[in-house]
Amino acid sequence: KRLKIAVAFRMLASGIREMVPHALQLLPNTKLNTVCDNGLSPLMLACVNNDENTVRTLLEFGCDPDLETPP
């Protein structure tokens, strides 16, 4: 399960729009709002990496911009 999530996060981080549907298939039910071991969502990681294209793509596909990291 962890490997699937890690692969999905890498696919989403690629910034390639066509990869998003494939990455979604690897994520659990929370889909784009899944958090990694560090407590970050794909959208948060894209923001940290200053990757504007990936941020836009993830928002278009429904990432929650108001998602907070767990305490």
DRENMARMI-424601 format. One record per atom (N, C-alpha, C, CB): residue in one letter; atom name; x, y negated, z. Coordinates in Angstrom, 1 decimal. Glycine has a CB too. Layout:
<nodes>
  sero  guba       u       v       w
     A    CA       X       Y       Z
...
</nodes>
This chain:
<nodes>
  sero  guba       u       v       w
     K     N     0.8     1.2     0.0
     K    CA     0.0     0.0     0.0
     K     C     0.9    -1.3     0.0
     K    CB    -0.9     0.0     1.2
     R     N     1.9    -1.3     0.8
     R    CA     2.8    -2.4     0.9
     R     C     3.5    -2.7    -0.4
     R    CB     3.8    -2.3     2.0
     L     N     3.9    -1.6    -1.1
     L    CA     4.6    -1.7    -2.4
     L     C     3.6    -2.3    -3.4
     L    CB     5.1    -0.3    -2.9
     K     N     2.4    -1.9    -3.4
     K    CA     1.4    -2.5    -4.4
     K     C     1.2    -4.0    -4.1
     K    CB     0.0    -1.8    -4.2
     I     N     1.1    -4.4    -2.9
     I    CA     1.0    -5.8    -2.6
     I     C     2.2    -6.5    -3.0
     I    CB     0.7    -6.0    -1.1
     A     N     3.4    -6.0    -2.7
     A    CA     4.6    -6.7    -3.1
     A     C     4.7    -6.8    -4.6
     A    CB     5.9    -5.8    -2.6
     V     N     4.3    -5.8    -5.4
     V    CA     4.4    -5.9    -6.8
     V     C     3.4    -6.9    -7.3
     V    CB     4.0    -4.5    -7.5
     A     N     2.2    -6.9    -6.7
     A    CA     1.1    -7.9    -7.1
     A     C     1.6    -9.3    -6.8
     A    CB    -0.2    -7.7    -6.3
     F     N     2.3    -9.6    -5.7
     F    CA     2.8   -10.9    -5.4
     F     C     3.9   -11.3    -6.4
     F    CB     3.4   -10.9    -4.0
     R     N     4.7   -10.4    -6.8
     R    CA     5.7   -10.7    -7.9
     R     C     5.1   -11.1    -9.2
     R    CB     6.7    -9.5    -8.0
     M     N     4.0   -10.3    -9.5
     M    CA     3.3   -10.6   -10.8
     M     C     2.7   -12.0   -10.7
     M    CB     2.2    -9.5   -11.0
     L     N     2.0   -12.3    -9.6
     L    CA     1.4   -13.6    -9.5
     L     C     2.4   -14.7    -9.4
     L    CB     0.6   -13.6    -8.2
     A     N     3.6   -14.4    -8.9
     A    CA     4.6   -15.5    -8.8
     A     C     5.3   -15.7   -10.2
     A    CB     5.7   -15.0    -7.8
     S     N     5.1   -14.8   -11.1
     S    CA     5.7   -15.0   -12.4
     S     C     5.1   -16.2   -13.2
     S    CB     5.4   -13.7   -13.3
     G     N     3.9   -16.6   -12.8
     G    CA     3.3   -17.8   -13.4
     G     C     2.7   -17.4   -14.8
     G    CB     4.3   -18.8   -13.6
     I     N     2.7   -16.1   -15.1
     I    CA     2.1   -15.7   -16.4
     I     C     0.6   -15.4   -16.2
     I    CB     2.8   -14.4   -16.9
     R     N    -0.2   -16.2   -16.8
     R    CA    -1.7   -16.2   -16.6
     R     C    -2.2   -14.8   -16.9
     R    CB    -2.4   -17.2   -17.5
     E     N    -1.7   -14.1   -17.9
     E    CA    -2.2   -12.8   -18.3
     E     C    -2.0   -11.7   -17.2
     E    CB    -1.6   -12.4   -19.6
     M     N    -1.0   -12.0   -16.3
     M    CA    -0.7   -11.0   -15.3
     M     C    -1.7   -11.0   -14.1
     M    CB     0.7   -11.3   -14.7
     V     N    -2.4   -12.1   -13.9
     V    CA    -3.3   -12.3   -12.8
     V     C    -4.3   -11.1   -12.7
     V    CB    -4.0   -13.6   -12.9
     P     N    -5.1   -10.8   -13.7
     P    CA    -6.1    -9.7   -13.6
     P     C    -5.4    -8.4   -13.2
     P    CB    -6.8    -9.6   -14.9
     H     N    -4.2    -8.1   -13.8
     H    CA    -3.5    -6.9   -13.4
     H     C    -3.1    -6.9   -12.0
     H    CB    -2.3    -6.7   -14.4
     A     N    -2.6    -8.1   -11.5
     A    CA    -2.2    -8.2   -10.1
     A     C    -3.4    -8.0    -9.2
     A    CB    -1.5    -9.5    -9.9
     L     N    -4.5    -8.5    -9.5
     L    CA    -5.7    -8.4    -8.7
     L     C    -6.1    -6.9    -8.5
     L    CB    -6.9    -9.1    -9.4
     Q     N    -5.8    -6.1    -9.5
     Q    CA    -6.2    -4.7    -9.3
     Q     C    -5.3    -4.0    -8.2
     Q    CB    -6.0    -3.9   -10.6
     L     N    -4.1    -4.6    -8.0
     L    CA    -3.2    -4.0    -7.0
     L     C    -3.5    -4.5    -5.6
     L    CB    -1.8    -4.3    -7.4
     L     N    -4.2    -5.6    -5.4
     L    CA    -4.5    -6.1    -4.1
     L     C    -5.7    -5.5    -3.4
     L    CB    -4.6    -7.7    -4.2
     P     N    -5.7    -5.6    -2.1
     P    CA    -6.9    -5.1    -1.4
     P     C    -8.1    -6.0    -1.6
     P    CB    -6.6    -4.9     0.1
     N     N    -9.2    -5.7    -1.0
     N    CA   -10.5    -6.4    -1.2
     N     C   -10.4    -7.9    -1.0
     N    CB   -11.5    -5.9    -0.2
     T     N    -9.4    -8.4    -0.3
     T    CA    -9.3    -9.9    -0.1
     T     C    -8.7   -10.5    -1.3
     T    CB    -8.4   -10.2     1.1
     K     N    -8.2    -9.7    -2.3
     K    CA    -7.7   -10.2    -3.6
     K     C    -6.7   -11.3    -3.5
     K    CB    -8.8   -10.6    -4.4
     L     N    -7.0   -12.4    -4.1
     L    CA    -6.0   -13.5    -4.1
     L     C    -5.8   -14.2    -2.8
     L    CB    -6.5   -14.6    -5.1
     N     N    -6.6   -13.9    -1.8
     N    CA    -6.3   -14.5    -0.5
     N     C    -5.6   -13.5     0.5
     N    CB    -7.7   -14.9     0.1
     T     N    -5.1   -12.4    -0.1
     T    CA    -4.3   -11.5     0.7
     T     C    -3.0   -12.2     1.1
     T    CB    -3.9   -10.2    -0.2
     V     N    -2.6   -11.9     2.3
     V    CA    -1.3   -12.5     2.8
     V     C    -0.2   -11.4     2.9
     V    CB    -1.5   -13.1     4.2
     C     N     1.0   -11.8     2.6
     C    CA     2.1   -10.9     2.7
     C     C     2.6   -10.7     4.1
     C    CB     3.3   -11.4     1.8
     D     N     3.6   -10.0     4.3
     D    CA     4.1    -9.7     5.7
     D     C     4.5   -11.0     6.4
     D    CB     5.3    -8.8     5.6
     N     N     4.8   -12.1     5.6
     N    CA     5.2   -13.4     6.2
     N     C     4.0   -14.2     6.5
     N    CB     6.1   -14.1     5.3
     G     N     2.8   -13.7     6.2
     G    CA     1.6   -14.5     6.5
     G     C     1.2   -15.5     5.4
     G    CB     1.7   -15.1     7.8
     L     N     1.8   -15.4     4.3
     L    CA     1.6   -16.3     3.2
     L     C     0.7   -15.7     2.1
     L    CB     2.9   -16.9     2.6
     S     N    -0.2   -16.5     1.5
     S    CA    -0.9   -16.0     0.4
     S     C    -0.1   -16.3    -0.9
     S    CB    -2.3   -16.8     0.3
     P     N    -0.5   -15.8    -2.1
     P    CA     0.1   -16.1    -3.3
     P     C     0.1   -17.6    -3.6
     P    CB    -0.5   -15.3    -4.5
     L     N    -1.0   -18.3    -3.3
     L    CA    -1.0   -19.7    -3.5
     L     C     0.0   -20.4    -2.6
     L    CB    -2.5   -20.2    -3.2
     M     N     0.1   -20.0    -1.4
     M    CA     1.1   -20.7    -0.5
     M     C     2.5   -20.5    -1.0
     M    CB     0.9   -20.1     0.9
     L     N     2.8   -19.3    -1.5
     L    CA     4.1   -19.0    -2.0
     L     C     4.4   -19.8    -3.2
     L    CB     4.3   -17.5    -2.3
     A     N     3.4   -20.0    -4.1
     A    CA     3.6   -20.8    -5.3
     A     C     3.9   -22.2    -4.9
     A    CB     2.3   -20.7    -6.2
     C     N     3.2   -22.7    -3.9
     C    CA     3.4   -24.1    -3.4
     C     C     4.8   -24.2    -2.8
     C    CB     2.3   -24.5    -2.4
     V     N     5.2   -23.3    -2.0
     V    CA     6.5   -23.3    -1.4
     V     C     7.6   -23.3    -2.5
     V    CB     6.8   -22.1    -0.5
     N     N     7.4   -22.6    -3.6
     N    CA     8.3   -22.5    -4.7
     N     C     8.2   -23.7    -5.7
     N    CB     8.2   -21.2    -5.4
     N     N     7.2   -24.6    -5.4
     N    CA     7.0   -25.8    -6.3
     N     C     6.7   -25.3    -7.7
     N    CB     8.2   -26.7    -6.2
     D     N     5.9   -24.3    -7.8
     D    CA     5.6   -23.7    -9.2
     D     C     4.2   -24.2    -9.6
     D    CB     5.7   -22.2    -9.1
     E     N     4.1   -25.3   -10.2
     E    CA     2.8   -26.0   -10.5
     E     C     2.0   -25.1   -11.4
     E    CB     3.1   -27.3   -11.2
     N     N     2.6   -24.4   -12.4
     N    CA     1.8   -23.6   -13.3
     N     C     1.1   -22.5   -12.6
     N    CB     2.7   -23.0   -14.4
     T     N     1.8   -21.8   -11.7
     T    CA     1.2   -20.7   -10.9
     T     C     0.2   -21.2   -10.0
     T    CB     2.3   -20.0   -10.1
     V     N     0.4   -22.4    -9.4
     V    CA    -0.6   -23.0    -8.5
     V     C    -1.9   -23.2    -9.2
     V    CB    -0.1   -24.3    -7.8
     R     N    -1.8   -23.8   -10.4
     R    CA    -3.0   -24.1   -11.2
     R     C    -3.7   -22.8   -11.6
     R    CB    -2.6   -24.9   -12.5
     T     N    -2.9   -21.8   -12.0
     T    CA    -3.5   -20.5   -12.4
     T     C    -4.2   -19.9   -11.3
     T    CB    -2.4   -19.6   -13.0
     L     N    -3.6   -19.8   -10.1
     L    CA    -4.2   -19.2    -9.0
     L     C    -5.5   -19.9    -8.5
     L    CB    -3.2   -19.1    -7.8
     L     N    -5.5   -21.2    -8.6
     L    CA    -6.7   -22.0    -8.2
     L     C    -7.8   -21.7    -9.2
     L    CB    -6.4   -23.5    -8.2
     E     N    -7.4   -21.6   -10.5
     E    CA    -8.4   -21.3   -11.5
     E     C    -9.1   -19.9   -11.3
     E    CB    -7.8   -21.4   -12.9
     F     N    -8.3   -19.0   -10.8
     F    CA    -8.8   -17.6   -10.6
     F     C    -9.4   -17.5    -9.2
     F    CB    -7.6   -16.6   -10.7
     G     N    -9.5   -18.5    -8.5
     G    CA   -10.3   -18.5    -7.2
     G     C    -9.6   -18.4    -5.9
     G    CB   -11.2   -17.4    -7.3
     C     N    -8.3   -18.7    -5.9
     C    CA    -7.6   -18.7    -4.6
     C     C    -8.2   -19.8    -3.7
     C    CB    -6.1   -19.0    -4.8
     D     N    -8.3   -19.5    -2.4
     D    CA    -8.8   -20.4    -1.5
     D     C    -7.7   -21.4    -1.0
     D    CB    -9.4   -19.7    -0.2
     P     N    -7.9   -22.7    -1.4
     P    CA    -6.9   -23.7    -1.1
     P     C    -6.9   -24.1     0.4
     P    CB    -7.0   -24.9    -1.9
     D     N    -8.0   -23.7     1.1
     D    CA    -8.1   -24.0     2.5
     D     C    -7.8   -22.9     3.4
     D    CB    -9.6   -24.4     2.8
     L     N    -7.2   -21.8     2.9
     L    CA    -6.8   -20.6     3.7
     L     C    -5.7   -21.0     4.6
     L    CB    -6.4   -19.4     2.7
     E     N    -5.8   -20.6     5.8
     E    CA    -4.8   -20.9     6.8
     E     C    -4.0   -19.7     7.2
     E    CB    -5.4   -21.5     8.1
     T     N    -2.7   -19.9     7.5
     T    CA    -1.9   -18.8     7.9
     T     C    -2.4   -18.3     9.3
     T    CB    -0.4   -19.2     8.0
     P     N    -2.3   -17.0     9.5
     P    CA    -2.7   -16.5    10.8
     P     C    -1.7   -17.0    11.9
     P    CB    -2.8   -14.9    10.8
     P     N    -2.3   -17.2    13.1
     P    CA    -1.4   -17.7    14.2
     P     C    -0.3   -16.7    14.6
     P    CB    -2.2   -18.0    15.5
</nodes>
